[in-house]
């Protein structure tokens, strides 16, 4: 059975589930992994006088980084149904523990020559409102709980950035500003958080040239730097929906893994098929069924299928 047939079959089963079997929307995430597998001109300054020869060997002062620190309201995140370490062993936490494990295994597996870095993971959806940002944040928070990994969460939905808003944070410069101005370094716009293993790169300034910037050599250089700067880092990109913009398809070309969020009971089979067609040719495409409803006699609302 093909990836698309499996996805369509699963959605059709859930669409006809009896209303009496419904579970709270924020309580269940269903992850499915299938065949491949499937589961954001001034005047120059005058030259300084030449230092004496003896000073040439003097050590340089330590470089100062301008990375800002922001405080995540972990209690607010918990109350809005997000994964936090302080919320105890919840069903949602267990769901994302299951979802992240195969992603982490592939993130640090040996790569064939020319293969994209597996630690670059794009989270997308076919249409808006399916919960991709919610899943991207929860996936990042879950991976941040790992003992051996750090996480960079990138808001690459540059047309409608929502990572900072979802976390209750104000807008900041970010990804688009780096691509627009080569004098801006990632350390100038990256946000450190009070979760020590989690950093955030905001979407930054909106621009009509977003697609071209994401497809540029500057983006390729930046993505390569992000992927390889730290050996323990996982990078989660919150991407635009596949069926509304061209940015998501351009972004996918940089990724080692892709996660597509499908809203159970709502997203049509046609939308899922069209979105998956957009990803034909890409390996390691995964589906997460979000907001699933339980079937009678089945306790768990997530499962993995291998082709």
Secondary structure, DSSP 8 states (H G I E B T S, - for coil): --HHHHHHHHHHHHHTS-GGG---GGG-EEEE--TTS---------------GGGGGS---------EEE---HHHHHHTT---GGG-S-HHHHHHHHHHHHHHHHHTS---TT---TTEEEEEESSTTSSHHHHHHHHHHHHHTSSS-EEEEEE---SS--HHHHTT------HHHHHH-TT--HHHH-EEESSTTEEEE---S--TTHHHHHTSHHHHHHHHHHHHSSTTEEEEEE---TTT-SHHHHHHTT-SEEEEEEETTTS-HHHHHHHHHHTTT-SSEEEEEES----TT---S------
